[in-house]
Amino acid sequence: MNHEVMVATCSGPPEDLAGRRALHAAVELADGLGWPLVHARLGSAAEPSAAVRLAQRARRAVASRDPGAVVLGTGPVAREVAGRLAAGWSCALVADCCRLVVRGGVARLSRGALGNRVTAEIEWDRTGPLLLTLAPGAFEDAPGAVEPAGAEVVDLADVVEDDEVAGIMARVRILRIENLPAKEIDVRDAEVVVSGGAGAGGVDGFALLTALAERVGGAVGASRAAVDLGWIGREHQVGNTGKHVAPKVYVAVGISGASQHLAGIRSAGAVLAVNKDRRAPIFETADLGVVAPMDDVVPPLLARLETIAGDRDRLDP
């Protein structure tokens, strides 16, 4: 095992942001340990069957360098690459790392456990290699992270898959692609999250929000107030006491914007807010705000989306 930290990144949105966060975490780890940094650029996550190809490239990089630690980003592709990499590499795997501190040559890692109700603290003793992925929203100060001048770059984007991967791909045929129901999509994985709060009004209100989320291919989220009222399951809760999310678009309906909730959406791209209280704190964060009751906005929006979808189906049968 060589004393170096490897960060493996993918290109293409939203992977670019995840890659910057991974780079940020890897720099902290490398600086804390006094180890050099190697940046392995795996290629585009938008490639067909990307995880299979990127995992092979990651395995190739690890086999050639034998690094002491490998840092990946966040999201479904990163998690699958990590799983495939860990399966053939004798390493300690820490998934969804949300905090990293290195003191006295010892790395201490934190991750959510028991549905993020508690935080697990993990100490890495460096007796074997470490592989970690990042939790959504972790290392939020990373958007401006840049590659250190002394980092070595290994570009694997143009590496052609070997016969094993080519054989797997030759036997794979995509029959159809089906979107999961909105309530089954983890809010941490969704590019669009439609969340409701106390202003959603109840179970019927969340049925409307679920329909909206399904129409735009997103997931359903909720504030703690809505979860505590029993309108939706706790697995949908967004915020410090729930899940941190980083979608491209976050729609907050009837959510006042308590600090605990805002902390969970800090990494969202665009925030759209609907609330009848013009003084609601959510408007201070929102990129677009609508001061109106939910019933004045969501049903007409759903109807409009249905019309657009119908028109598209007629034009492209």
N, C-alpha and C positions, 0 to 999 in steps of 0.2 A: 504494500500500500504506500503510494507516494503522498507526501505531505503537500497537497494542493487541492484547491476547491474548484470544482467545475460547475458552471452554470449552463444549462441547456435551454435554449429559447426557440420559440417558433415565431414565424412572421405572419402578418395578416391580422386585421381586427377581429375579435378583441384581444388576440394573442400578443399584439405589440405592447399593450399596457401591462398584461400579465408578465411579459418578458422583462419589462423595465423593473417591475416589482421583484421578480426573481433575481435580476442583476443586483438590485439594491440589497436584498437579503444576503446574496453570495458575497458581496463586497464587505458587508458587516462581519460575516463569518470569517472570511479570509483575513481581513485586517485584525480581527480579534485574536486569531490564531497565529498571525505572522506568516501565513502561507501565501504562495502565489495564486493568482486567479487565471483560470482557463475558460474562455467563452466558446462553447460549442453551439454553432448556429445550425439547427436541424433542418430548416426549410419551412415551407408553408403548411399550416394546419388545415388549409382549404383543399389540399390534395385529396383525391379519392382514397378512401381507406387510410387516412392520414396517420392514425395511431399506429398501425402496423408498420408503415414505412419509417415513421419518426422513431419508433421504439428500436427498430433495427439500427438506425443511424446512431442512436444514443448508446446502444450496446457496443457498437463498433468504437465509439469514442472512449467509452469506459474501458474496453479491453485494451486499447492502445496506450491509455494513460494511467490506468489503475489509480484513480484519484482517491483521496481520503474522504471527500464529501462531494455529493452532487445535489444541486438545487434546481428544481423545476418550478414552473409557474402554478397557475390555478385553472380550474375548469375541467370538463370531461376528458379532453384530449390529454392534458397533462397527467390526470389521474390514471388514464389507461396506459400511457407511456411508462409511468412510474411502476404500475403493476407488472407490466411485461418486463421491465428492466430488473425489478427486484426478484422476479421469478428465477432468473438465471444468474443472480449476483448475490453472494453472501454478504448482506448488509443489514443495517438497522434502518427500518423505514418509519418515518414520522410523517403522517399525512395531515394536511390542513393545518400546518404550523401558523400560528397567529402572532408569535412573539419570539424573538431570538436575542439572547444576551450572552456575551462571552466575557468571562472574567478569570484572570489567572490561568488562561489556557484551557478553561473548562466551558463548554457550551451548554447553556440551559435553554430548552425549547418549551414552548407552551402551545397547547391545542385544546379545543373544546372537547368535552366528553359528556355522555349522558344527555344527548340532545342540547348540548351547549349550556346545560344548567350548572356545570362545574368546569373548572379548568384543570387539565392534567399537566403537571410539570415534569419534564423529562430531562435527565442529565446524560450527556454523551461523553463517555470516558475515552474515546479515540482508540480503543483497542481493536476496532474494526471500522469499516467504512460506513458512512451515513448517507441516506437518501431521503430528501424531504420535498414535499409539495407545500404550497402556500394556501392558506385559507382565503376565501373571497374577502376582499376588503383589507387584508393584512398589508402592512408596509405601505400605508396610504400616502406617505410623503415621497414615494418613488417616481411619480410621473416625470420628474426632471432628472432622474438617475442617468448617468452617462458611464460608458465603459472606461475604466481607469486606463491611463496612458500605458502602464506596464503590463496590461492584461494580454495574454496570448489568445489569438482567435483561431479557431478551427472551424472552417466553413464546410459543412456537410450537405448543403442544400442541393447540390447537383449529383450527389452520390446515387448511383443506380442500385436498386435493390438486388440482392443476390438471388440465387435459384430458389432458395427456401421461400422467401417472400413472394417471388414471382409465381411459384407454384401455388401458394395459398391464394393469391389474387386470381389466378386462372380458374380456380375452383369456386370462386365467389361470384354469385349473380344477385344483383339487387332486384328483388321482385316488386317491392313497393316501399314507400316511406310513409309512415303514419305518425301524425302528431299525437303525443300523449294528451289525455285530458288535463286541463289546466291545474286541477287539484293534485295531480300525480307528479307534476314537474317540481323539482326542488328549486326554491327561489334562488338558491346560490348558483344554479346552472343556467337560469333563464336570461335571455337578452332583453326581454320585456317583463316587468313585474307590475301587476295591477293590485294595489293594496287598499284595504278599507279599514276605517277606524270606527269610533263610536258614532260618527255621523253617517255611517252606512245604514244605520237604522235597525239592523237585525239580520236574521237568516235570509229573508227574502232579498234584502239589499245585497248580501254576498252572492246570492244566486245570479243577480244582474252583473256583478263584478266578475264572477266566474265566466259568464257568457262573453263578456268583453275580453277577458284574458284569452279565452279559447279562440275568439275571432281574430286576434292579433298574434296568436301562437305564443302566448306568454304564460306565466305562472301567477298564482293567486297568493298575495301576501296579506299581512294584517298587522295592526298595532297591538300592543299588549292589552289595551282596553277592550278591543273586540274579542280577543282570545279569552280574557278573563270573564267576559259576558257569556261565553259558551257559543258564540256564533260560528266559530271555525276552530279547527284543531291547532294545537300549539306548534306543530311542525311548520306552520305557515307564518309564525311570528317573526317580524323583522325588528332589529334593534339590538342594543347592548345585551338585553336579557333573552334575545332570540338569535337570529342569524344576521350576519353582515352580508350585504349583497352588493354586486357590482354590475347591474344590467346596463344596457345601452340607454334604456328608457325606464324610468320609474314613475308610475302614476299613483298618486296619493289622493284617495277620495274619502273625505270626511275624517281626515287625520289632522289633529291640531298641530302636531310637530314638536312633541316633547323632546328634550335634549337626548334622552336615551334612544328614541326612534331615529332622530337625525344622525346619530353616531353610526347607526347601522346602514345608512344609505349614502355615506360620505363619498363612496367610490362610484356612485351611479353616474352615468353620462348626463342625460337630460332628466330633470325632475319636473313633472307636470302635476299641479295641485288643484283640487276642486274642494272648496270649503265655503260654507255660507257665512262664516265669520271672517270679515276682511282683516281682522287683527290677529288671526291665527299665525303662530310663529313659522308654520310651514312655508308661508309666502316669502319669508326672508331667504329661504334656500331655493325655492322653486325658480326654474327658468321660464316657466309659463304658469300663470295663476288664473283661475276662474272663480270669481266670488259668486257662488250660487249653490242652492241645495243640490244634492246628488240627483234627485229625480228630474231636475231641469236639464241635466247634462247627459247622464249615462244612457237613458232610453233613446233619446234622439240620436246620440252618437252610434249606438248599436244599430238603429234602423238605417242610418246612413251607410254604415259599413256593410250591412246586409245588401243594400241596393248596389253598392259598388261591386261586391262579390258576385251578385247576380248578373250584372252587366258584363263582368269579365268572363263569367261562364258562358254567356250567350255568344260572346265574340270569339272565345277560344274553347270550343267544345272538346 
